[in-house]
Amino acid sequence: MKLFTPIKFRNIELKNRIVMSPMCMYSAQEGVANDFHFVHYGSRAQGGAGLIILEATAVEPRGRITNKCLGIWNDEQALALKKIVDFVHENSESKIGIQLAHAGRKGSISTETNRQLDLEAGWETIAPSPIPFHHSERTPHELTVEEIKELVEDFRKAAKRAVDAGFDVIEIHGAHGYLIHQFLSPLSNTRTDEYGGNPENRARFLMEIVDTVNAEITNDIALFVRISGTEYAENGWNVNDSAELAKVLKTKNVDLIDVSSGGNINGVTIPLSPGYQVPLAEDVKKIAEIDTAAVGLITTAEQAEEILESGQADLIFLAREILRNPYFAVQAAWKNDEENFYPHQYLRAKPAK
């Protein structure tokens, strides 16, 4: 199966095409990973995934979605993450990545109510333009050019900490209506300066982040960017915009585009069905001629294999399915008579061929 063939990005080789997609766990304290995160991510490494990508990890305190999200804006947070990285490297064949993120106007959310906290309990949110995600939420602070530059520097510092912690992949989160996506979309970015207006200006924030992250990494670390292929809104960000963006990102040494969708415009209808985002990954891959990842309601090895064999994507990102089954990769290998990492401590449980 192509699902169990290796693939290389820069000097990083993944043993298979199965990736644990970043998924927020809302379990950190002051942005610091704990024993839950150690077991959660370590289990997927023991389960044989080719790559594990940690959940959205904020580059500064206001970058969190909730006050229980991971962070990497200080050394204590980075040290806790290094413990996870070291375990994965020492006890599996998996590679491990981190998703650097900033929530922007979608931050300061309560994990109990899923509503925005008041200013006293939460924090001031920020955005390219003073447009809230939902009419019931506070108007976000419109970033100045100087503040935008400071945020780019926050991404650089976070990337440096990620490098020092030993991560194999850095993914920049430009999807799901978070800060970078807010800059990309003409519906959430109505600026008239160098960070707004035409597509090139709206993408400037992302490009500056990519440049500064690239300056901190070597060929021993791969660089991915997650985007929303479309936001399902009239006159909003769409798949053609995504493909054009991917063309530029390719010239900036981005190794793969992780294609998701939605998240920026409240109340839109998303046509959920098995593999519903795969055509977006396929379009970006073919138009921009860049490696892509498919994600979204992919639940079986057979479905994943069809996506790969048909050339629609190069990696398969699993989310809910790998929450349900940390051993998805190794069990799919057994079922299809493929070789895959399996912990030597568990060999007595391995089915005989």
C-alpha positions as CSV (number, residue, x, y, z in Angstrom):
1,M,0.0,0.0,0.0
2,K,1.2,3.5,-0.8
3,L,-0.1,4.4,2.7
4,F,2.9,2.5,4.2
5,T,5.6,3.9,1.8
6,P,8.0,6.5,3.1
7,I,8.1,10.1,2.0
8,K,10.8,12.7,2.5
9,F,10.6,16.4,3.2
10,R,14.1,18.1,3.2
11,N,16.1,15.6,5.3
12,I,13.1,14.3,7.3
13,E,11.8,10.9,6.2
14,L,8.4,9.8,7.4
15,K,8.1,6.0,7.5
16,N,4.5,6.1,6.4
17,R,1.9,8.6,5.2
18,I,-0.3,8.5,8.3
19,V,-0.3,11.7,10.3
20,M,-1.9,12.6,13.6
21,S,-3.6,15.9,12.8
22,P,-3.3,18.8,15.3
23,M,-6.3,18.8,17.6
24,C,-6.8,21.0,20.6
25,M,-7.0,19.2,23.9
26,Y,-7.7,22.2,26.2
27,S,-5.7,20.6,29.0
28,A,-2.7,22.8,29.6
29,Q,-2.0,25.0,32.6
30,E,-0.5,28.4,31.8
31,G,0.3,26.9,28.4
32,V,2.5,24.1,29.9
33,A,2.0,20.5,28.7
34,N,1.5,17.9,31.4
35,D,1.2,14.2,31.9
36,F,-2.0,14.0,29.9
37,H,-0.2,15.4,26.8
38,F,2.8,13.1,27.4
39,V,0.5,10.0,27.3
40,H,-1.7,11.4,24.6
41,Y,1.0,12.0,22.1
42,G,3.2,9.1,23.2
43,S,0.4,6.7,22.6
44,R,0.1,7.7,18.9
45,A,3.9,7.2,18.5
46,Q,3.5,3.7,20.0
47,G,0.6,3.3,17.5
48,G,2.9,3.7,14.5
49,A,1.8,7.0,13.0
50,G,4.5,8.3,10.6
51,L,4.1,11.8,12.0
52,I,2.5,13.3,15.0
53,I,1.7,17.0,15.1
54,L,0.9,18.7,18.4
55,E,-2.2,20.8,18.8
56,A,-2.3,24.5,18.0
57,T,0.4,26.0,20.3
58,A,0.2,29.7,20.9
59,V,3.2,32.0,20.2
60,E,2.1,34.5,22.8
61,P,-0.5,34.5,25.6
62,R,-3.2,36.2,23.5
63,G,-2.7,33.6,20.8
64,R,-4.5,30.9,22.8
65,I,-8.0,30.0,21.9
66,T,-8.7,29.2,25.6
67,N,-6.7,29.6,28.8
68,K,-6.1,25.8,28.6
69,C,-4.4,25.8,25.3
70,L,-0.7,25.0,24.8
71,G,1.9,27.7,24.5
72,I,5.5,28.0,23.5
73,W,6.2,31.6,24.4
74,N,8.5,30.8,27.3
75,D,11.2,28.3,28.2
76,E,9.1,26.4,30.8
77,Q,6.6,25.5,28.1
78,A,9.3,24.5,25.6
79,L,11.0,22.2,28.2
80,A,7.7,20.4,28.9
81,L,7.3,19.9,25.1
82,K,10.9,18.6,24.8
83,K,10.0,15.8,27.2
84,I,7.4,14.6,24.7
85,V,9.7,15.0,21.7
86,D,12.4,13.0,23.4
87,F,10.1,10.1,24.3
88,V,8.8,9.9,20.7
89,H,12.3,9.9,19.3
90,E,13.6,7.3,21.7
91,N,10.7,4.9,21.7
92,S,9.3,4.9,18.2
93,E,10.0,5.5,14.5
94,S,7.6,8.4,14.4
95,K,8.5,12.0,13.6
96,I,7.0,14.8,15.7
97,G,5.8,18.3,14.7
98,I,4.3,21.3,16.3
99,Q,1.7,23.7,15.0
100,L,2.5,27.3,15.8
101,A,-0.6,29.4,16.1
102,H,-2.3,32.6,17.1
103,A,-6.1,32.6,17.6
104,G,-6.5,36.4,16.9
105,R,-10.2,37.4,17.2
106,K,-11.2,33.8,18.0
107,G,-9.3,33.8,21.3
108,S,-10.4,34.3,25.0
109,I,-13.0,31.5,24.8
110,S,-14.3,29.6,27.9
111,T,-13.8,25.8,27.8
112,E,-17.0,25.5,29.8
113,T,-19.4,27.5,27.8
114,N,-17.6,27.8,24.4
115,R,-18.4,31.5,24.5
116,Q,-16.0,34.4,24.7
117,L,-14.9,35.3,28.2
118,D,-15.5,38.9,29.5
119,L,-12.4,41.0,29.5
120,E,-11.8,40.6,33.3
121,A,-11.7,36.8,33.0
122,G,-10.1,36.6,29.6
123,W,-8.0,38.9,27.5
124,E,-8.2,41.5,24.7
125,T,-8.5,39.8,21.3
126,I,-6.7,41.2,18.2
127,A,-7.3,41.1,14.5
128,P,-6.3,42.8,11.3
129,S,-9.6,44.7,11.4
130,P,-12.1,45.6,14.1
131,I,-14.6,42.9,13.1
132,P,-15.7,40.3,15.7
133,F,-16.2,36.7,14.7
134,H,-19.7,36.8,16.1
135,H,-21.9,39.8,16.8
136,S,-22.1,38.8,20.5
137,E,-18.4,39.1,20.9
138,R,-16.2,42.0,21.8
139,T,-14.7,44.0,18.9
140,P,-11.1,42.9,18.5
141,H,-8.3,45.4,18.7
142,E,-7.1,46.4,15.2
143,L,-3.4,45.7,15.0
144,T,-1.0,48.5,14.1
145,V,1.9,47.8,11.7
146,E,4.3,47.9,14.7
147,E,2.2,45.3,16.5
148,I,2.1,43.1,13.4
149,K,5.9,43.2,13.3
150,E,6.0,42.2,17.0
151,L,3.8,39.2,16.2
152,V,6.1,38.1,13.4
153,E,8.9,38.2,16.0
154,D,6.8,36.1,18.4
155,F,6.5,33.4,15.7
156,R,10.3,33.6,15.2
157,K,11.0,33.1,18.9
158,A,8.5,30.2,19.0
159,A,10.2,28.5,16.0
160,K,13.6,28.9,17.7
161,R,12.2,27.2,20.9
162,A,10.6,24.4,18.7
163,V,14.0,23.8,17.0
164,D,15.8,23.7,20.4
165,A,13.1,21.2,21.7
166,G,13.9,18.9,18.8
167,F,10.8,19.0,16.7
168,D,11.1,17.5,13.2
169,V,8.3,19.5,11.6
170,I,6.9,23.0,12.1
171,E,3.5,23.7,10.8
172,I,2.2,27.3,10.6
173,H,-1.5,27.5,11.3
174,G,-3.1,29.7,8.7
175,A,-6.5,28.1,8.7
176,H,-9.8,27.9,10.6
177,G,-10.4,31.6,11.1
178,Y,-7.4,32.2,13.3
179,L,-5.2,35.2,13.0
180,I,-3.3,34.4,9.8
181,H,-6.5,33.3,8.1
182,Q,-8.1,36.6,9.3
183,F,-5.4,38.5,7.4
184,L,-5.9,36.3,4.3
185,S,-9.6,36.7,3.9
186,P,-11.1,39.9,2.4
187,L,-14.1,39.4,4.6
188,S,-12.2,39.7,7.9
189,N,-9.4,42.0,6.6
190,T,-10.5,45.4,5.4
191,R,-7.2,47.2,5.9
192,T,-6.0,49.8,3.4
193,D,-2.3,49.6,4.3
194,E,0.4,47.2,3.2
195,Y,-1.3,44.3,5.1
196,G,-4.7,44.7,3.4
197,G,-6.4,45.2,0.1
198,N,-5.0,43.0,-2.7
199,P,-4.2,39.3,-2.2
200,E,-0.4,40.0,-2.0
201,N,-0.9,42.5,0.8
202,R,-3.3,40.2,2.7
203,A,-0.8,37.4,2.5
204,R,2.1,39.6,3.7
205,F,1.7,38.6,7.4
206,L,1.9,34.9,6.5
207,M,4.9,35.4,4.2
208,E,6.8,37.4,6.8
209,I,6.2,34.6,9.3
210,V,7.3,31.9,6.8
211,D,10.5,33.9,6.1
212,T,11.3,34.3,9.8
213,V,10.6,30.7,10.6
214,N,12.7,29.5,7.7
215,A,15.6,31.6,9.1
216,E,15.5,29.5,12.3
217,I,15.3,26.1,10.8
218,T,17.6,23.9,8.7
219,N,17.1,21.1,6.2
220,D,16.7,18.8,9.2
221,I,13.3,20.4,9.9
222,A,10.4,20.4,7.5
223,L,8.0,23.4,7.1
224,F,4.2,22.9,6.6
225,V,1.5,25.5,6.3
226,R,-2.2,24.7,7.1
227,I,-4.8,26.7,5.2
228,S,-8.5,26.7,4.8
229,G,-9.0,25.8,1.2
230,T,-12.3,27.7,1.2
231,E,-14.4,29.5,3.8
232,Y,-17.7,28.7,2.1
233,A,-18.7,32.4,1.9
234,E,-19.6,34.6,-1.1
235,N,-16.7,36.9,-2.0
236,G,-14.6,35.1,0.6
237,W,-11.4,33.1,0.5
238,N,-11.7,30.2,-2.0
239,V,-9.8,27.3,-3.5
240,N,-8.4,29.4,-6.3
241,D,-7.0,31.8,-3.7
242,S,-5.5,28.8,-1.9
243,A,-3.8,27.5,-5.0
244,E,-2.3,30.9,-5.8
245,L,-1.1,31.3,-2.2
246,A,0.4,27.8,-2.4
247,K,2.4,28.7,-5.5
248,V,4.1,31.6,-3.6
249,L,4.6,29.4,-0.5
250,K,6.4,26.9,-2.7
251,T,8.9,29.5,-3.7
252,K,9.6,30.1,0.0
253,N,10.6,26.5,0.8
254,V,7.3,25.4,2.3
255,D,7.3,21.7,1.9
256,L,3.6,20.9,2.2
257,I,0.2,22.5,2.3
258,D,-2.2,21.0,4.8
259,V,-5.6,21.7,3.3
260,S,-8.5,22.0,5.7
261,S,-11.5,24.4,5.3
262,G,-13.9,26.9,7.0
263,G,-13.7,28.5,10.4
264,N,-13.5,32.2,9.5
265,I,-17.1,33.2,8.8
266,N,-19.7,32.4,11.4
267,G,-22.9,30.6,10.3
268,V,-21.8,29.2,6.9
269,T,-23.0,25.8,5.8
270,I,-20.2,23.2,5.5
271,P,-21.1,20.2,3.3
272,L,-19.9,17.5,5.6
273,S,-19.4,14.0,4.1
274,P,-16.6,11.4,4.1
275,G,-13.4,13.0,2.6
276,Y,-15.3,16.3,2.0
277,Q,-12.0,18.4,2.0
278,V,-10.0,16.0,-0.3
279,P,-11.0,17.8,-3.5
280,L,-9.5,21.0,-2.1
281,A,-6.2,19.3,-1.4
282,E,-6.3,17.9,-4.9
283,D,-6.9,21.2,-6.5
284,V,-4.1,22.9,-4.6
285,K,-1.7,20.0,-5.3
286,K,-2.4,20.1,-9.1
287,I,-2.5,23.8,-9.6
288,A,0.4,24.8,-7.4
289,E,2.4,21.6,-8.0
290,I,3.2,21.2,-4.4
291,D,2.7,18.3,-1.9
292,T,-0.5,18.5,0.1
293,A,-2.2,16.7,3.0
294,A,-5.8,15.7,3.0
295,V,-7.8,15.9,6.2
296,G,-11.5,15.6,7.3
297,L,-13.7,12.5,7.9
298,I,-11.1,10.1,6.6
299,T,-11.7,6.9,8.7
300,T,-10.3,3.8,7.0
301,A,-7.0,2.7,5.5
302,E,-8.8,1.9,2.3
303,Q,-10.2,5.4,2.0
304,A,-6.7,6.8,2.7
305,E,-5.1,4.5,0.1
306,E,-7.6,5.6,-2.6
307,I,-6.7,9.3,-1.9
308,L,-3.0,8.6,-2.2
309,E,-3.2,6.3,-5.2
310,S,-5.4,8.7,-7.2
311,G,-2.9,11.5,-6.6
312,Q,-5.2,13.7,-4.6
313,A,-2.8,14.2,-1.8
314,D,0.6,13.0,-0.4
315,L,-0.2,12.7,3.3
316,I,-3.3,11.6,5.2
317,F,-4.1,13.6,8.3
318,L,-6.3,11.7,10.8
319,A,-8.2,13.6,13.5
320,R,-11.2,12.0,15.2
321,E,-10.3,8.5,13.9
322,I,-6.9,8.6,15.6
323,L,-8.5,9.8,18.8
324,R,-10.8,6.8,18.7
325,N,-7.9,4.4,17.8
326,P,-4.3,5.4,18.7
327,Y,-3.2,2.2,17.0
328,F,-4.8,2.9,13.7
329,A,-1.5,2.7,11.8
330,V,-0.2,-0.5,13.2
331,Q,-3.6,-2.2,13.0
332,A,-4.0,-1.1,9.3
333,A,-0.6,-2.6,8.7
334,W,-1.5,-5.9,10.2
335,K,-4.8,-6.0,8.2
336,N,-3.0,-5.3,4.9
337,D,0.2,-7.4,5.6
338,E,2.4,-4.3,5.6
339,E,5.5,-3.6,7.7
340,N,5.1,-0.9,10.3
341,F,6.7,0.1,13.6
342,Y,5.4,-1.9,16.6
343,P,6.7,-1.5,20.2
344,H,9.0,-4.5,21.0
345,Q,7.3,-4.6,24.4
346,Y,4.1,-5.7,22.8
347,L,5.4,-8.2,20.3
348,R,3.6,-11.1,21.9
349,A,0.4,-9.5,20.9
350,K,1.3,-9.2,17.2
351,P,-0.8,-11.4,15.0
352,A,1.1,-14.2,13.2
353,K,1.2,-13.9,9.4
